[in-house]
C-alpha cells in the first residue's frame, strides 16, 4: 500500500463485530485514501476471508473481566502500536475500548477515537453500575475524541458527566453503519415472506411478532416472553419468531429459556446470515432492550416495511419515530408492551401506514452509502486536526 496513506488501526473484542458492522465500511475507507489494519481476537473465518484491502492482526481478547487477560491484551496491543506507528486508533465494544484506549495512550497514538456504541452500565444498579461507569469515564478520558452512535447516548453521557460535548460528535444521523438498502430491499419482501413462512410452517394468515438479537437479559427477553404469553392467551393465532444467538452468560431465568424452547407458538431459529428474509416474515418487530447503542434491528426492519415496538431509551428512540414508524414503550415493563402489541395487531391499517413511513424514514436518514461518505469526512477531519461537530439531529 502507498506510504502516503494515513494509517488507521481498528480494534474490536471479537471478529463478529468487525464482520457485522465494519468490514465493508473499512474496505470503503481503504479505497478512499487510508491504510486500514483490523485487530481482534483470532477468528478462523475472518482470517480466511479478510478482504485484501485490509490488514488483519490478532490479539487474544476475552469479554471477561479477567485481570490477567486485560493486562496481557494491553501489553500485546501496546507492542503492535509502538511498532506500527498508526495515525489513528479506533475502538468499540467495552473490553476492546478499555484495552485499546490505554494501550494507544501509552503508545502515543495521536488520534484515539472511541466509537461509543451503547453504554454498558445503563440499566444496572449498585456496585456494577458504579464500576462500569468509572471504566466508561476512563475510556473517554484517554480518548481524544468520542463518536456515540446516537444523539440520545451523547446527551446521556453529558448528563452523566462522562465527557463534554466539545469532545464528541455523532456522524450524520447516527447508527454504526447505516442500512444497506440493496440487502434490506422492500421490493423483495413479498417473495421472502412467502418463502420464509413456508419454511417455518406459518400461514399467511398467522400474525407474527418478530425479535432479532442475542438471547440475553439486556435485550428484554424476559419481558418479551411474558408479554407474548399474554397476547397469545388472547389470540392463539399469534406467533413469535426469534432470530439470533444465545449468550453463554445470558442472565435469564430458566423458565424463560424453557418457554422459548417449548412454547408451540414461539419459533426460535438461532442466528441467520440472511436475516433480511426473516424480517420479511414478520408483521411487527418487538425489541424491548434495556440498553442499546442505536438499535440497528429497528432500522433493518423498517427498511423492509415492518413497524417496530421498542423501548424509550437513548438510541432506540431515534431509530423509531414514535407513533409514525412504530411505538415506544417503557423499559422493563410487560403491561405497556402487551398494550402496544395488541394495539398494532388489531389495526392492520396502522401497520400498513407505519410500514410505509418506516421505509421513507430509513431511506432518507440511514442509507449506507451516504453514511460511509460522512464517516470518511469525519475521519479526515479528525486526522487533520479539524474540529468535528455533530451532524443534524433527527428530532
C-alpha positions in Angstrom: 0.0 0.0 0.0 1.1 3.6 -0.6 3.4 5.0 2.0 1.4 8.3 1.8 -1.8 6.8 3.1 -2.7 7.6 6.7 -2.8 4.6 8.9 -5.9 3.7 11.0 -6.0 0.7 13.4 -9.5 -0.5 14.2 -10.0 -2.8 17.3 -12.9 -4.8 18.5 -13.0 -7.6 21.0 -14.5 -10.3 18.7 -14.5 -10.7 14.9 -18.3 -10.8 14.8 -18.3 -7.1 15.5 -16.0 -6.4 12.6 -17.9 -8.7 10.2 -21.3 -7.4 11.2 -20.8 -3.7 11.4 -17.4 -2.6 9.9 -15.9 -4.8 7.3 -17.4 -3.3 4.1 -17.1 0.2 5.6 -13.4 -0.3 6.3 -12.9 -1.5 2.7 -14.6 1.7 1.5 -12.2 3.8 3.7 -9.2 1.8 2.4 -10.3 2.6 -1.2 -10.5 6.3 -0.3 -7.1 7.0 1.0 -6.5 5.0 4.2 -4.3 2.1 5.2 -6.5 0.0 7.5 -5.5 -2.6 10.0 -8.0 -4.5 12.0 -7.2 -6.2 15.3 -9.4 -8.6 17.3 -9.4 -12.0 18.9 -8.4 -14.7 16.4 -11.2 -15.9 14.1 -10.7 -18.6 11.6 -13.4 -17.3 9.2 -12.1 -13.7 9.2 -8.5 -14.9 8.7 -9.6 -16.9 5.6 -11.9 -14.3 4.1 -10.5 -10.9 5.2 -10.6 -8.6 2.1 -7.2 -7.9 0.5 -7.6 -4.2 1.1 -7.3 -4.7 4.9 -4.5 -5.9 7.2 -5.6 -8.4 9.9 -3.7 -8.9 13.2 -4.8 -10.8 16.3 -4.6 -10.1 20.0 -6.1 -12.5 22.5 -9.1 -10.8 23.9 -11.9 -12.1 26.1 -15.2 -10.4 27.1 -14.5 -11.5 30.6 -13.2 -9.1 33.3 -10.1 -11.3 34.0 -7.3 -9.0 35.2 -4.7 -11.3 33.5 -6.4 -11.3 30.1 -6.8 -7.5 30.3 -3.2 -6.8 31.2 -2.0 -9.2 28.5 -4.2 -7.6 25.9 -2.9 -4.1 26.8 0.7 -5.3 26.6 0.4 -7.1 23.3 -1.5 -4.3 21.7 1.0 -1.7 23.0 3.8 -3.7 21.3 1.9 -3.6 18.0 1.2 0.1 18.2 4.8 1.0 19.1 6.0 -1.0 16.1 3.5 0.3 13.5 3.0 4.0 14.5 -0.6 4.4 13.4 -2.1 7.8 12.9 -5.4 6.9 14.4 -6.7 4.2 16.7 -10.5 3.4 16.5 -12.1 1.1 19.0 -15.5 -0.1 20.1 -17.1 -2.7 22.4 -16.4 -2.5 26.2 -13.3 -4.7 26.6 -11.6 -3.6 23.4 -12.3 0.0 24.2 -10.7 -0.2 27.6 -7.7 -2.1 26.4 -7.2 0.0 23.3 -7.7 3.4 24.9 -5.0 2.6 27.5 -2.6 0.9 25.1 -2.9 3.7 22.4 -2.5 6.4 25.1 0.7 4.7 26.3 2.0 4.3 22.8 1.3 7.9 21.9 -1.1 7.4 19.0 -2.1 11.0 18.1 -5.8 10.4 17.4 -7.7 8.0 19.6 -11.3 7.5 18.6 -13.8 5.8 20.8 -16.9 4.6 18.9 -19.4 4.6 21.7 -22.0 2.1 20.6 -24.1 2.0 23.7 -23.2 2.5 27.3 -22.7 -0.8 29.2 -23.9 0.4 32.7 -27.3 1.7 31.6 -30.0 -0.4 33.3 -27.6 -1.5 36.1 -27.7 -0.6 39.7 -25.3 -0.6 42.7 -21.7 -1.5 42.5 -21.7 -3.0 39.0 -23.1 0.3 37.7 -20.5 2.4 39.6 -17.6 0.2 38.4 -18.7 0.3 34.7 -19.4 4.0 34.8 -15.8 4.5 36.1 -14.5 2.3 33.2 -16.5 4.4 30.7 -15.1 7.6 32.1 -11.5 6.2 31.9 -12.0 5.2 28.2 -13.4 8.6 27.4 -10.7 10.5 29.3 -7.9 8.6 27.4 -9.6 9.1 24.1 -9.0 12.3 22.0 -12.5 12.0 20.5 -15.7 10.1 21.1 -18.3 9.3 18.5 -21.5 8.0 20.0 -23.9 6.3 17.6 -26.9 8.3 18.7 -27.8 11.8 20.0 -29.5 10.1 22.9 -26.3 8.5 24.0 -24.4 11.8 23.5 -26.9 13.6 25.7 -27.0 10.9 28.3 -23.2 10.8 28.5 -23.0 14.6 29.0 -25.7 14.5 31.7 -23.7 11.7 33.5 -20.5 13.7 33.3 -18.8 11.1 31.1 -17.4 13.7 28.7 -18.1 17.2 27.5 -19.9 17.9 24.1 -16.8 19.5 22.5 -15.1 16.2 22.7 -17.8 14.2 20.9 -19.8 14.1 17.7 -22.4 11.9 16.1 -21.8 11.0 12.4 -24.7 12.1 10.2 -28.0 11.0 11.8 -26.3 8.2 13.9 -26.0 4.4 13.8 -22.9 2.3 13.5 -23.0 1.6 9.7 -26.3 2.8 8.2 -28.5 0.4 6.4 -27.7 -1.4 3.1 -30.9 -0.8 1.2 -29.7 -3.3 -1.5 -29.8 -6.0 1.0 -32.8 -4.9 3.0 -34.8 -4.3 -0.1 -38.5 -3.7 0.5 -39.4 -4.8 -3.1 -38.2 -8.3 -2.3 -40.2 -8.6 0.9 -43.3 -10.3 -0.6 -41.3 -13.1 -2.1 -39.1 -13.6 1.0 -42.2 -13.5 3.2 -43.9 -16.4 1.4 -40.6 -18.4 1.2 -39.8 -18.0 4.9 -43.3 -18.6 6.2 -43.4 -21.8 4.2 -40.0 -22.8 5.7 -41.3 -22.2 9.2 -44.7 -23.8 8.8 -46.6 -20.5 9.1 -49.5 -19.5 7.0 -50.1 -16.0 5.5 -53.0 -15.5 8.0 -50.8 -16.2 11.1 -49.8 -13.0 12.9 -46.1 -13.0 13.5 -44.3 -10.8 16.1 -40.6 -10.9 15.5 -37.5 -10.4 17.6 -33.8 -10.2 16.4 -30.8 -10.1 18.7 -28.8 -12.0 21.3 -30.8 -14.0 23.8 -29.8 -12.1 26.9 -31.4 -10.3 29.8 -30.4 -6.9 28.5 -32.3 -7.4 25.3 -35.6 -7.5 27.3 -36.2 -11.2 26.5 -38.0 -11.9 29.8 -40.4 -9.0 29.2 -40.8 -10.2 25.6 -41.8 -13.7 26.5 -44.0 -12.5 29.4 -45.8 -10.1 27.1 -46.2 -12.7 24.3 -47.7 -15.2 26.6 -50.4 -12.7 27.5 -51.0 -11.8 23.8 -51.2 -15.4 22.7 -53.6 -16.1 25.6 -56.0 -13.5 24.0 -55.4 -14.6 20.4 -53.9 -18.1 19.7 -53.2 -17.1 16.1 -50.2 -15.0 17.4 -46.7 -16.3 16.8 -43.3 -15.1 17.9 -40.3 -15.6 15.6 -36.9 -15.2 17.4 -33.7 -14.9 15.4 -30.2 -14.7 17.0 -27.6 -16.5 19.1 -27.7 -17.2 22.8 -25.1 -15.7 25.1 -23.4 -18.2 27.5 -24.0 -15.7 30.3 -27.5 -14.7 29.3 -28.7 -13.8 32.8 -32.2 -15.1 32.1 -34.3 -17.3 34.4 -34.5 -21.0 33.5 -38.3 -20.8 33.0 -37.8 -18.1 30.3 -35.3 -20.3 28.4 -37.7 -23.3 28.8 -40.7 -21.3 27.4 -38.6 -20.2 24.4 -37.8 -23.9 23.7 -41.2 -25.4 24.5 -44.0 -23.0 23.6 -45.7 -24.2 20.4 -46.1 -20.6 19.1 -42.6 -19.5 19.7 -40.2 -20.2 16.9 -36.6 -19.8 17.9 -34.4 -20.5 14.9 -30.9 -19.3 16.1 -28.7 -16.9 14.1 -29.2 -16.5 10.4 -26.9 -14.9 7.8 -29.9 -14.0 5.6 -31.7 -12.2 8.5 -33.5 -9.9 5.9 -35.6 -12.9 4.8 -36.8 -13.4 8.4 -37.7 -9.8 8.9 -39.8 -10.1 5.8 -41.9 -12.9 7.5 -42.7 -10.6 10.5 -45.7 -8.3 10.9 -44.2 -6.4 13.7 -40.7 -6.3 15.2 -40.6 -6.2 19.0 -37.3 -5.0 20.6 -37.7 -4.3 24.3 -34.0 -3.8 25.2 -32.7 -2.3 28.4 -29.9 -0.6 26.6 -28.8 -0.2 23.0 -26.3 1.8 21.0 -28.7 2.8 18.3 -30.9 -0.1 17.6 -29.9 -1.4 14.2 -32.5 -4.1 14.1 -35.2 -1.4 14.2 -33.7 0.3 11.2 -33.4 -3.0 9.3 -37.0 -4.0 10.0 -38.3 -0.6 9.0 -36.3 -0.7 5.7 -38.4 -3.7 4.9 -41.7 -2.0 5.9 -42.0 -3.7 9.3 -43.2 -1.4 12.1 -41.3 -1.6 15.4 -42.1 -1.6 19.1 -39.1 -0.7 21.1 -38.1 0.8 24.4 -38.0 4.6 25.1 -34.3 4.7 25.8 -31.3 6.5 24.2 -30.7 5.1 20.8 -33.9 3.3 20.0 -36.0 6.5 20.5 -34.1 7.8 17.5 -34.3 4.6 15.4 -38.1 4.8 15.6 -40.4 7.8 15.2 -43.0 7.2 17.9 -46.5 6.9 16.6 -45.3 7.2 13.0 -43.0 4.3 12.2 -43.6 2.4 15.4 -44.2 2.7 19.1 -42.0 3.4 22.1 -42.7 1.7 25.5 -41.2 2.0 29.0 -38.2 -0.2 29.6 -38.6 -3.5 31.7 -42.4 -3.4 31.9 -44.6 -6.1 30.5 -48.1 -4.4 30.6 -47.3 -1.4 28.3 -45.6 -3.9 25.9 -48.7 -6.0 25.8 -50.9 -2.9 25.1 -48.6 -1.8 22.2 -48.5 -5.3 20.7 -52.3 -5.7 20.8 -52.8 -2.1 19.5 -50.9 -2.8 16.4 -52.1 -6.4 15.9 -55.7 -5.1 15.9 -55.1 -2.3 13.4 -53.9 -3.5 10.0 -54.3 0.0 8.5 -51.9 1.4 11.1 -49.4 -1.4 10.4 -49.5 -0.6 6.7 -49.1 3.2 7.3 -46.3 2.7 9.8 -44.6 0.3 7.4 -44.7 2.9 4.6 -43.4 5.7 6.8 -40.6 3.4 8.2 -39.3 2.8 4.7 -39.2 6.5 3.9 -37.6 7.3 7.2 -34.7 4.8 6.7 -34.2 5.8 3.1 -33.9 9.5 3.9 -31.8 9.2 7.1 -29.7 6.0 7.1 -28.8 4.9 3.6 -25.5 3.2 4.0 -23.6 4.7 1.1 -24.4 8.2 2.3 -23.3 7.3 5.8 -20.0 5.9 4.6 -19.1 9.2 3.0 -20.0 11.0 6.2 -17.7 8.6 8.1 -14.9 9.3 5.6 -15.3 13.1 6.1 -15.4 12.6 9.9 -12.1 10.6 9.9 -10.4 13.1 7.6 -11.4 15.9 9.8 -10.0 14.2 12.9 -6.7 13.3 11.3 -6.2 16.8 10.0 -6.9 18.3 13.4 -10.2 19.9 12.4 -12.9 20.2 15.0 -15.7 17.8 14.1 -19.2 18.7 15.1 -22.3 16.6 15.5 -24.5 16.0 12.4 -28.0 17.2 12.1 -30.3 16.0 14.9 -33.3 13.8 13.7 -35.8 15.3 16.1 
